[in-house]
Amino acid sequence: MPLGPLGTNCYVIGDKEQGEAFIIDPATTEVLEALKKHNVKPKAVLLTHGHGDHIGGVQGIVDAAKEEQSPLILQVSAGARKYAKHIYLVKLVEAALEDSNLPIALHLDHGDSFEICKDCVDGGFTSVMIDASHHDFDENVKITKQVVEYAHAHGVVVEAELGRLAGVEDDVNVSDADARFTDPEQAAEFVHLTGVDSLAIAIGTSHGAYKFKGNPYLDFDRLKKVGELLPNFPIVLHGASSVLPEFVAKCNEFGGNIPGAQGVPEEMLRKAAQMAVCKINIDTDLRLAMTASVREYLAQNPSEFDPRKYLGPARDAIKGMVAHKIKNVLGSSNKL
């Protein structure tokens, strides 16, 4: 099965009004049958999972999706490509396709230059993100349009970003002072000028485990306006982990030091999915699940040094987290 495309060639399965829909690859027989079964409409909604830069992460994610019968977008950052090497990542996902028979897209997250996006297009990715949001509007348009033209010529779809999220994730590091919300009018103009397939916007989320200093807040009025100006266009929400307190507590109980971590409440994510948001990025939650499991095992088994002994439970923790997101947040169980 080839890696599945993401973006304007995708379709909704499930009920968008209930936030129960997700991106699938229409190129496979299984998905085409699902389209008929669920009487779907064009455009796409929802699902992305990170942590695809090592075998345990990929296995945990894919095993959960296979068990829940849900499609996947496996997304890797520029930092993950440096850590694991491009060819290893592609082969891991090819193995996941063969093992699971699921519709899976392979997506580059936060590519910051034309060159890295081109490398991923040429190297087998089916979707890339060009993040030129650190440039001014005109330069962002110029770089994004260049990526769009190259990617589309090779059958690959493109996500871009307008506005800037605060926080730290791999090579992305934006201070609170440099963060800015997306202007809805500018977002509509940006999409028109670039021909991009989906757009990440800033409405209050942030990267990492420390998303809010006070009460959680997302600017739903801003999101509503974007949806009105760009009807049926896929909007992306980055920095959308919920940083579940029980996993933070477990990390801290077994030697961690991440006090005050706070994420986006899951009910807010469901509300966003019922509006214009069609792709939700989840990574920190998976990192916390894995790290909490490793810390707990090593603390309780101090004489153990076989990595399989602690990475096995960590893989299971990732699987459990992904299954929870699929069932209780994304609503994509049993939709194939």
N, C-alpha and C positions, 0 to 999 in steps of 0.2 A: 504494500500500500504506500503510495507517495505521501510526502508531508502535505498537509492540507493548507489551503490558502486562508487568509483572514481578511475581512473587510467587506467591500461592496459586493463580492461574490458569495457572501455568507447569508444565512437565513435564520429566522427566529423559530425555535422549537419551544413550545410552552406558552404561558400566559404572561405577556409583558406587563399587564396591569397589576399582576401579583408579584412582579419581579422574578417570575419563574421562567427564565429563558436564557439561552446561551449561544455562543458562536459554534458553528459546526462547519465541516468541509463538505460541500455539496458534490464533490467529485467522486465519492464512493457510492457503491450500490446501497450499502446500509443506510447512508444518510438520505439518499434519494427516496428510499422506501419510507423513512421517517418523515420526510417532507409531506409525502402523500397522506400518511397516517394522521398527521397532526394538522393538516390543512394550513400550512404556514404561509407567512407573508414575507416579502423581501426585507432585507437589512438584518442586522445582528445585534445581539445583546449579550453582554456579561463576561464570560469566564476567563480568568488568567491565573496561572500558578507559577511562581518563581521556584528558586532552589533547585534548578536543573543542572547544577554544575558539578555533581558527583553522582556515582551510581546509586547510593542509598537514597538520595533525594528523588532521583528519577523513579526508582522502583517504588518508593512509598507513594508518590503522587499517582503513578500509573496504576498501581494495585488498587488504590482507593477508587479511582475512576472506573476501572474494570469491574470492581465489585458493585459500584453504584450505577454502572452503565451510563456514564456521562462522558461527553467529549472533553478535550483538553486543549489549552494553549500552554505549551511549555516555553517559558521565556527566560532568556539569559541576558545578563548585563555585559557591558564591555569589560568590567572587572572579572566576571566569570570566564569570559573568553581568554583573558590573560592567565587566569589561574588554571583552567582545565585544558586549554588549547582547543581551537575551533574544531579540528577533525574529531577529537574525542567526543565533543558535545554532539556533533551530528550523528556519529555512529551510535551513541547512547540512545538517541531518539529513534534512529532507524531500528534498533533492537526493540525499543518499546513498542513501535508500530507492529513489528513482526510478532511480538509476544502477546500483545493485547488485542490486536485487530480493531483498535479504536480510531476514530478521526482525531488526529493530533496535528496542530500547527506548531512550527518552531519560529519563535519571534525574538528579534534583537530588541532589548530594552535600552533606552538612553544612548543610542549611538550619537556621538557628538560631532561627527564630521562626515562628509560625503565618502571619504575613503573607507571608513570602517563599515558604513552601510553597503558600499559596493563590494567589499570583501565578503560580507554575509550573503548578499544576493548571489554572487558568483560561487559561494561555497555551500549552497543548498538550503539556506533559510527561506521560508515561505512568506515571511513578514518582517519588516524592519521598522524601527522607530528612529527618526532623525530628531534629535533634541538640540535645536539651535536657539532655544529660548534665552540663552545667555547673551545673544546678540540683540541689536535693535530690530524693530519690526521689519524694515526693508531688507536687512541682511538675512533675517530668519526666513523671510519669503524666498529670497534668492537661493539660499542653500537647500531649503525644503523642496523647492520646485526642481532643482537639479537632481535630487535624490528620487523624487517622484517620477521624473522622466526616464531615468535609468532603470528604476525598479519595475515600472509598468512595462517597459520594453522587454523585460525578462519574466513577466508573469508574477511579479511579487508586489504585494500591497504595502502601503506606507502609513505609519502613524507619525504625527508631529506634535509639538507642544507649543502653547501660547500662554503666557503667564509663567510664574516660577513658584514652585513649591519649596518651602524651607525644609531643612533637615539634611541628614547624611545617609547615603546609601551607596556603598562601593565608591566609585569615582565621582559621584554626584554629591556636592557639598555646597549648600546655599544657606547663607545666614538669614536671620529674621529680617534684618535691614534690607537685604536684597530681594526678599520674596515679594511677589505682587500677584493680586488676583487678576483673572482674565477679564478683559473688557468684551462683553457680548457682541457689540457692533464690530469690533476689531476681529473677533473670532470668525464671524460670517465673511468678512472681507478676506481674511487669511485663507479660508477654505476655497473661496472663489478664485483667488489668485494662484494658489499652489496646485489645486487638484488632488489634495491629499485625501486618503481614504478614511481616516479617523483622526480625532483631535483630542489630545490630553489638555485639560483645563485646570486652573487653580481656583478652588472655591473654599479652601480652608483646611484640606488635608496636608500632611507633610510626611517626608520620608523618615524612616527609623522608628524607634520605640517611644519617643517623647513628642507626641503630636500636639498635645494641648497642655498649657500651664494651668488653665482654669477649667470651666465647663466646656465640653466638646461643642463645636459650632461648625456647621457647614452652611454656606450661603445658598440656600435652595432657591431664593428669588433670582439670584444670578444664573443658576442652572436652568431655571424655568425660562428665562429670557433667551439664553443660548439655544434651548430647544425650540423656542418659537421662531427664532431667526434661522435655524438650521433644522427644519423638520425632517424626521426620519434619518438624520445623519448620526453615525456612531460617535458618541462622546466617551472619553476615557477618564477614569478616576485613578490617579496614582496615589501612593501613600495610604492605602486603604486597609491595612491590617488593623485588627481590633485590639491587639495586645492584651489578650485575655488574662485577667488578674491571677488565675490559678497557676498559669505557667510562669509568670513573673515571680510569684511567691515560691514556686518550686526551685527556680534558678537561684533565688536569694537564699533559700533554706540550705542549699547544698553548695554554698561558697560563692555565689554570684553577688554582684553589687550593681543592681539596676533599680534603685529606688525611684518612685514617682513616675514610672513608665505608664503611659496612657495612650490608648488608640481610639479608633473611630467605632462607636457603638454599632453593633450589627444591625439594629433597627434603622439606623441612618443609611446604611449601605442598601438595605432593601428599598428604602424610600427613593434613593438616588436611582436605583435600577428601574423603578416604576416611572421615572421621568426620562431624561435624555441619555443617561449613562448606559453604555453598551459594553463596557469592558472595565473590570475592577481588578486592580493589581494587588496581589496578596503575596508577601514574602516574609516580612518580619515575624508573623505568626508561626510560620514554618520553622524559622531559625530558632525561635523561643522553644517550640515543642521539642526540637532535636537537642538543643543545648541543655534544656532541663532534664531530659532523659539521660544524656551522657553524664551530667554532673551527679545525678542521683545514683546511677549505676557505679561510678567510680568511687563515690563516697561510701557506698554500702559494700563495695568489693575492692578494698584498697590493694589487695595482692594481685588483682587481675591485670594483665597487660596485653591480652589478645584483643586487637581492635574489633574483631567480629563479635565479641561478647558484648561490647557496649554500643557498637554501631547497628547491630541487629535490633535491639530495643528502640534505638533512635529512629531507624527506618519505620518501625511500627508506630512511633509517635507521630511522624510526619503523615503516615497513612491515616491515622486517626483524626488528625487536624484537617486534612483535605476532605475526608469523608464528612466531617462535621460541616465544613463550609459548603460542600456540594448539597447536602441535605437541608441544612438549616438556614443558610444565607443565600446561596445561589439557586437553590431549588431545581437542580438539574438531574436529580436521580431518575433512573428508568425512563429516560427521554430518547434513547436511540431507537 
